[in-house]
Amino acid sequence: MSTFRATNNTPPKARDPYPMNPAKARPEEPEAPIPDGPTERIGARSGRRCGAAFVATLVALFALNVAGVAIFVSWRASNLARVAMEQPAPVAVAPPASESFDVSYAQEPLRVQVGCSAVLFLDLDEPRSDAAEKAGDLRYDSRCGDQPPTLVLGSGAAGGSQVRSRDLDAAGCARAIRTSPIGPGASVPVRKGTVLCVLTAATPARMVLVEIVDVGATGTAGMRATSWKVAA
């Protein structure tokens, strides 16, 4: 009699699926956490990157401005140098020759003494008081009463000027006669400290500085004169 062996139809025991944590050794051991590594906020990283980009942009713009200024300065300097080279060299102009003066006499005293309402002429070429009218460079008119005497340019004078300083030289007198002359018929009161420059018409001409040093009674005055010979 044949014996039939029954096939083992019992399904095999199902195997556990692949464990999520291979490091798990046994079911009774706790699962070890999976390390996530260092974390960082996405917003913070993005802010730092934007700030760095902004700073880099500012630096680039500043460098561009500096380069532009340097280019402009270089261009300006080259233009100025070119203009300076194109301009003609200045021509030296000789100063005008100044008048030459030699001292004829210095601090020569002159004394005037006449009566009331009298006239006296002074020749400044010598010098001389009570000179002839034709040779007179200054005419002294004595006045009566409280009116002071006056000085007027005589026929022997080529020009004159009343000045403020007795320290003028011949060139200063020439400039005063040229810029502030005594006009025809004008008179200068005779007072202590009055200073006149007179250019005579003689040959050679004289430039004379006359100073009133004192004024006395009617018709009396003391003067001091310095003369320079004017070169022809």
Contacts in CASP RR format, 6 or more apart in sequence:
PFRMAT RR
TARGET T0000
AUTHOR 0000-0000-0000
METHOD contacts of the structure
MODEL  1
MSTFRATNNTPPKARDPYPMNPAKARPEEPEAPIPDGPTERIGARSGRRC
GAAFVATLVALFALNVAGVAIFVSWRASNLARVAMEQPAPVAVAPPASES
FDVSYAQEPLRVQVGCSAVLFLDLDEPRSDAAEKAGDLRYDSRCGDQPPT
LVLGSGAAGGSQVRSRDLDAAGCARAIRTSPIGPGASVPVRKGTVLCVLT
AATPARMVLVEIVDVGATGTAGMRATSWKVAA
21 31 0 8 1.000
21 32 0 8 1.000
21 34 0 8 1.000
23 32 0 8 1.000
24 31 0 8 1.000
24 32 0 8 1.000
98 171 0 8 1.000
99 170 0 8 1.000
99 171 0 8 1.000
99 174 0 8 1.000
99 230 0 8 1.000
99 231 0 8 1.000
100 230 0 8 1.000
100 231 0 8 1.000
101 169 0 8 1.000
101 170 0 8 1.000
101 171 0 8 1.000
101 207 0 8 1.000
101 228 0 8 1.000
101 229 0 8 1.000
101 230 0 8 1.000
101 231 0 8 1.000
102 228 0 8 1.000
102 229 0 8 1.000
102 231 0 8 1.000
103 226 0 8 1.000
103 227 0 8 1.000
103 228 0 8 1.000
103 229 0 8 1.000
104 206 0 8 1.000
104 227 0 8 1.000
104 228 0 8 1.000
104 229 0 8 1.000
105 127 0 8 1.000
105 225 0 8 1.000
105 226 0 8 1.000
105 227 0 8 1.000
106 226 0 8 1.000
106 227 0 8 1.000
107 224 0 8 1.000
107 225 0 8 1.000
107 226 0 8 1.000
108 127 0 8 1.000
108 224 0 8 1.000
108 225 0 8 1.000
108 226 0 8 1.000
108 227 0 8 1.000
109 222 0 8 1.000
109 223 0 8 1.000
109 224 0 8 1.000
110 122 0 8 1.000
110 127 0 8 1.000
110 129 0 8 1.000
110 210 0 8 1.000
110 222 0 8 1.000
110 223 0 8 1.000
110 224 0 8 1.000
110 225 0 8 1.000
111 129 0 8 1.000
111 221 0 8 1.000
111 222 0 8 1.000
111 223 0 8 1.000
112 120 0 8 1.000
112 122 0 8 1.000
112 129 0 8 1.000
112 140 0 8 1.000
112 219 0 8 1.000
112 220 0 8 1.000
112 221 0 8 1.000
112 222 0 8 1.000
112 223 0 8 1.000
113 219 0 8 1.000
113 220 0 8 1.000
114 120 0 8 1.000
114 140 0 8 1.000
114 142 0 8 1.000
114 219 0 8 1.000
115 142 0 8 1.000
115 218 0 8 1.000
115 219 0 8 1.000
116 142 0 8 1.000
116 143 0 8 1.000
116 144 0 8 1.000
116 145 0 8 1.000
116 218 0 8 1.000
116 219 0 8 1.000
117 142 0 8 1.000
117 143 0 8 1.000
117 144 0 8 1.000
118 142 0 8 1.000
118 219 0 8 1.000
119 139 0 8 1.000
119 140 0 8 1.000
119 141 0 8 1.000
119 142 0 8 1.000
120 129 0 8 1.000
120 130 0 8 1.000
120 139 0 8 1.000
120 140 0 8 1.000
120 142 0 8 1.000
121 130 0 8 1.000
121 131 0 8 1.000
121 132 0 8 1.000
121 133 0 8 1.000
121 135 0 8 1.000
121 136 0 8 1.000
121 137 0 8 1.000
121 138 0 8 1.000
121 139 0 8 1.000
121 140 0 8 1.000
121 154 0 8 1.000
122 128 0 8 1.000
122 129 0 8 1.000
122 130 0 8 1.000
122 131 0 8 1.000
122 136 0 8 1.000
122 137 0 8 1.000
122 138 0 8 1.000
122 139 0 8 1.000
122 140 0 8 1.000
122 223 0 8 1.000
123 131 0 8 1.000
123 132 0 8 1.000
123 135 0 8 1.000
123 136 0 8 1.000
123 137 0 8 1.000
124 136 0 8 1.000
124 137 0 8 1.000
124 138 0 8 1.000
124 157 0 8 1.000
124 198 0 8 1.000
124 200 0 8 1.000
124 206 0 8 1.000
124 208 0 8 1.000
124 210 0 8 1.000
124 225 0 8 1.000
124 227 0 8 1.000
125 135 0 8 1.000
125 137 0 8 1.000
125 200 0 8 1.000
125 202 0 8 1.000
125 206 0 8 1.000
125 227 0 8 1.000
127 208 0 8 1.000
127 225 0 8 1.000
127 227 0 8 1.000
133 139 0 8 1.000
133 155 0 8 1.000
134 155 0 8 1.000
134 156 0 8 1.000
135 156 0 8 1.000
136 154 0 8 1.000
136 155 0 8 1.000
136 156 0 8 1.000
136 157 0 8 1.000
137 153 0 8 1.000
137 154 0 8 1.000
137 156 0 8 1.000
137 157 0 8 1.000
137 198 0 8 1.000
137 200 0 8 1.000
137 208 0 8 1.000
138 151 0 8 1.000
138 152 0 8 1.000
138 153 0 8 1.000
138 154 0 8 1.000
138 157 0 8 1.000
138 196 0 8 1.000
138 198 0 8 1.000
138 210 0 8 1.000
139 151 0 8 1.000
139 152 0 8 1.000
139 153 0 8 1.000
139 154 0 8 1.000
140 149 0 8 1.000
140 150 0 8 1.000
140 151 0 8 1.000
140 190 0 8 1.000
140 221 0 8 1.000
141 149 0 8 1.000
141 150 0 8 1.000
141 151 0 8 1.000
141 152 0 8 1.000
141 187 0 8 1.000
142 149 0 8 1.000
142 218 0 8 1.000
142 219 0 8 1.000
143 149 0 8 1.000
143 150 0 8 1.000
143 218 0 8 1.000
144 218 0 8 1.000
145 218 0 8 1.000
148 189 0 8 1.000
148 190 0 8 1.000
148 191 0 8 1.000
148 215 0 8 1.000
149 189 0 8 1.000
149 190 0 8 1.000
149 215 0 8 1.000
149 219 0 8 1.000
149 221 0 8 1.000
150 187 0 8 1.000
150 188 0 8 1.000
150 189 0 8 1.000
150 190 0 8 1.000
151 187 0 8 1.000
151 188 0 8 1.000
151 190 0 8 1.000
151 194 0 8 1.000
151 196 0 8 1.000
152 185 0 8 1.000
152 186 0 8 1.000
152 187 0 8 1.000
152 188 0 8 1.000
153 159 0 8 1.000
153 160 0 8 1.000
153 182 0 8 1.000
153 183 0 8 1.000
153 185 0 8 1.000
153 198 0 8 1.000
156 200 0 8 1.000
156 201 0 8 1.000
156 202 0 8 1.000
157 198 0 8 1.000
157 199 0 8 1.000
157 200 0 8 1.000
157 201 0 8 1.000
158 199 0 8 1.000
158 200 0 8 1.000
158 201 0 8 1.000
158 205 0 8 1.000
159 177 0 8 1.000
159 181 0 8 1.000
159 182 0 8 1.000
159 198 0 8 1.000
159 199 0 8 1.000
160 176 0 8 1.000
160 177 0 8 1.000
160 181 0 8 1.000
160 182 0 8 1.000
160 196 0 8 1.000
160 197 0 8 1.000
160 198 0 8 1.000
160 199 0 8 1.000
161 173 0 8 1.000
161 176 0 8 1.000
161 177 0 8 1.000
161 179 0 8 1.000
161 180 0 8 1.000
161 181 0 8 1.000
161 182 0 8 1.000
161 196 0 8 1.000
161 197 0 8 1.000
162 180 0 8 1.000
162 182 0 8 1.000
162 188 0 8 1.000
162 194 0 8 1.000
162 195 0 8 1.000
162 196 0 8 1.000
163 173 0 8 1.000
163 176 0 8 1.000
163 180 0 8 1.000
163 195 0 8 1.000
163 196 0 8 1.000
163 197 0 8 1.000
164 195 0 8 1.000
165 195 0 8 1.000
166 193 0 8 1.000
166 195 0 8 1.000
166 209 0 8 1.000
166 211 0 8 1.000
168 176 0 8 1.000
168 195 0 8 1.000
168 197 0 8 1.000
168 209 0 8 1.000
169 228 0 8 1.000
170 207 0 8 1.000
170 228 0 8 1.000
170 230 0 8 1.000
172 197 0 8 1.000
173 197 0 8 1.000
173 199 0 8 1.000
173 207 0 8 1.000
173 208 0 8 1.000
173 209 0 8 1.000
174 197 0 8 1.000
174 199 0 8 1.000
174 207 0 8 1.000
176 197 0 8 1.000
177 197 0 8 1.000
177 199 0 8 1.000
182 188 0 8 1.000
182 196 0 8 1.000
188 194 0 8 1.000
188 196 0 8 1.000
190 212 0 8 1.000
190 215 0 8 1.000
190 221 0 8 1.000
191 212 0 8 1.000
191 215 0 8 1.000
192 212 0 8 1.000
192 213 0 8 1.000
192 214 0 8 1.000
192 215 0 8 1.000
193 211 0 8 1.000
193 212 0 8 1.000
193 213 0 8 1.000
194 211 0 8 1.000
194 212 0 8 1.000
195 209 0 8 1.000
195 210 0 8 1.000
195 211 0 8 1.000
195 212 0 8 1.000
196 209 0 8 1.000
196 210 0 8 1.000
196 211 0 8 1.000
197 207 0 8 1.000
197 208 0 8 1.000
197 209 0 8 1.000
197 210 0 8 1.000
198 207 0 8 1.000
198 208 0 8 1.000
198 210 0 8 1.000
199 205 0 8 1.000
199 206 0 8 1.000
199 207 0 8 1.000
199 208 0 8 1.000
199 230 0 8 1.000
200 206 0 8 1.000
200 207 0 8 1.000
200 208 0 8 1.000
203 232 0 8 1.000
204 229 0 8 1.000
204 230 0 8 1.000
204 231 0 8 1.000
204 232 0 8 1.000
205 229 0 8 1.000
205 230 0 8 1.000
206 227 0 8 1.000
206 228 0 8 1.000
206 229 0 8 1.000
206 230 0 8 1.000
207 227 0 8 1.000
207 228 0 8 1.000
207 230 0 8 1.000
208 225 0 8 1.000
208 226 0 8 1.000
208 227 0 8 1.000
208 228 0 8 1.000
209 225 0 8 1.000
209 226 0 8 1.000
209 227 0 8 1.000
210 223 0 8 1.000
210 224 0 8 1.000
210 225 0 8 1.000
211 223 0 8 1.000
211 224 0 8 1.000
211 225 0 8 1.000
212 221 0 8 1.000
212 222 0 8 1.000
212 223 0 8 1.000
213 222 0 8 1.000
213 223 0 8 1.000
213 224 0 8 1.000
214 221 0 8 1.000
214 222 0 8 1.000
215 221 0 8 1.000
215 222 0 8 1.000
END
